[in-house]
Amino acid sequence: MKFDASRAAFLAIDLQQAFCTGTGSVARQGRDITPCRDAALRCIELADAARRNGIPVIWTKIALRPDYADGGLMIHEIRPGLKEAGGIKAGTDDAALIAEAVIAPEDFVVDKPRNSAFFSSSLESLLHALDVRCLMMGGVTTSMCVESTARDAGQRDYRTFVVRDACGDFAQARHDAALDAIAFGFGRVISGNEAFAALDAGEADF
């Protein structure tokens, strides 16, 4: 699969305080956010590299109404702990990107109500407007929002490149399984070093 920077965007998925800080709603549920924090910082480095090379950077955030009326089964039955912790409400610090994720004037931010960045969001219309056919992505968590987005991207015929060490999860087994599934059927899983080289060179074959 060929990475072509002239038709690429870098997607930084959900580098939010909820998932990547010790004071976020996930940490308040007793989960170790260290892998997500490490992945987020690596993802930010890649976003900087993409921007330096003229590649659009798109940040996504999962953000729900304060009353969770738009949360559906995800928030009310599947992951009710987030609701109990008051997490990912639009406009709150919990839903905001971490401080290190500095949004440049030329960047884009896409809010979404579910795991996949394509679901009920402006992402696909934005990608069409930018004439993007290659998506390089990282973010959190690997087994939920990253995998869901990568699956949807692959099925829409976007050449999808997921950066292994720029993704993080709360459990290593889920992280590994998600990357295996992506590599098997939806795109390419590459290392951070491979990603940096591709961004700088403008193209690569994986």
N, C-alpha and C positions, 0 to 999 in steps of 0.2 A: 504494500500500500504506500502510495507516494504522498509525502507531506509537501504542500506547495504554499509557501508563505504569502504569495500574492492573492490567495483566496482563502486565507485562514483567519481564525480568531482564537484568542485564548480565553477560556471560560474558567473563572474562579468560583467554585461552588460553595456557598454558605459558610464563609469564613466569619462566622458570627460569634458574638460574645457568649451566646447560649451554649455553644458547642466547644469553644476554644479558650475559655477563661475559667479560672478557679472560682469565680463568683457567679458564673452563668447557671442557668436553670438545670443543665445536665449535671454539672458538678454537684449542685445542691441535691441531686437524687443519689449521690454516692458513687458516680461513675468516674473513672480515671480519664481525664481529658488530655493527658500528656501526648499520646499519639496524634490527636487532632491538632493540638497546638503546634507540634513539630511540623506536621504536614502543612498547616496554614502558612507558617513562615517560609517554607520551601516554595509553596504556591505563590507567595508574594514576590519572591525572587524571580520566578518565571514570568510573572506578570510584568515586572520591571523590564526583563529581557525582551519580552514581546513588544512592549511599548517602544523601547529603543530601536527596534527593527521595523517600526511602522505597522505592527500587527494590532488590530483592535483588541482591547481588553474588556471583557464583560463580567461583571460581578453579579452573582445571584444571592438573594436572601429569601428565606421562607418567613413570611410575616402574615399573621392572622388578626382578625378583628379582636378588639378588647373583650368582647363577649363570646368569642370562639364560635359564633354562629356559622362561620364558613369553614370550620375545622373538620367537619364530617367524621367518619369512622376513625380516621387517623388520630384525631386528637381526643375523641370521646370514648373510644373503645380499644384501639390498638395501642396507642401511646398516651394513656390518660395521665401518666406521671408528669408530662410536660404541662398539662393544664393545671394540675395540682400545684406545680411549682411556679405557676404564673408565667410560663415561658413563651417566647417568640411572638409576643404581641406587637403589632405594627406600632412604630413610634417610640418603643421602649429601648433602653440600653441593651436588653437581652437580645433583641432582634437586630441591633446595629452590628456592623462589621467591627472587627477588632481594631484597636488603635493603629496597628502597624499597616493596615490595609488602606493606604491613602489613595483616594479616587482622583485621578487626573482629570482635567477639564475635557479631554477627548475620550475618556472612558464611558462605559454604559453600565447602568444598574437595572437589573430586572428583579422585581418582586414576584413571588410565586406562592400559591397556597398549598402545594403538595410537594412530594419528594422530587419528581421529575421537573427540571427547569422548563420543559416544553408544555407542561399541563397548565392550561388556563393562564398563560402568561404572554408577554409580547415578544418572547425570544425568537420564535420562528419568523415572524414578520421582520424583526431586526436583522436576522441573518440573511434573509432575502434582500433587504435593502442594502446590506453591505456586500452582497455577492459572495458570501462565504460558502465554501464547500468542504473545508477542512476544519475540524474542531480539535484543538488540543485542550485538555482539561485536567484539573486537579481540584481537591477540596475535601469536604467532609459531609457525611460519613461515607466511607467507601461502599458499604453494603446497602446504603439507602439512597441518598440523593445523588451520589456520583454514579452508582450502577444504574439507577433508574434513568438518569439523564443520558448515560452512554448507550443504554439499550434503545431509548427513543431516538437518539441521534443516528445510530447505526441502521435502524429500520427506516429512517428517512433518507438514507443514502448519503449522509455526511461521513466523510472519511474521519474516523474518530480515533484519537490518540490520547490514552489515559496515562498520566505520569505517575508511576508506582510510588515513588517516595514523596510525591506532593499530595498524597491521599492518606487519610487516617480514619481509624475506627476505634470503638471502645473495646473490641475483642480482636485479637490477631487472626483467629480462625475465620471470622466473618470477613475481615479484610482480604485474606488470601483467597477465600472462596469467591468473593465478588470479582476480584481481578482475574481469576481463572475463568469465570463465566464470561466476562467481557472479552478476554483474549480468544475464547473458543468461538464466539458467535457474533460479536458486535464491533470489534475494532482491534487496535493494537495497544498493548501495554508496553510502555517504554520507561527507561530510567530517566532521572533528572538530567544526567550528563548527556544522554542522547537528545533530550528535549532542548537543552541549551544549544547544543551543536546544530540542531535543525533550525532553530530560531535564528541563529547567527548566519548560517549558510544560506538560508532562504528555501532550502529544499532538502529532502532526505527520503530514502526508501527503507521501509520497515517490513 
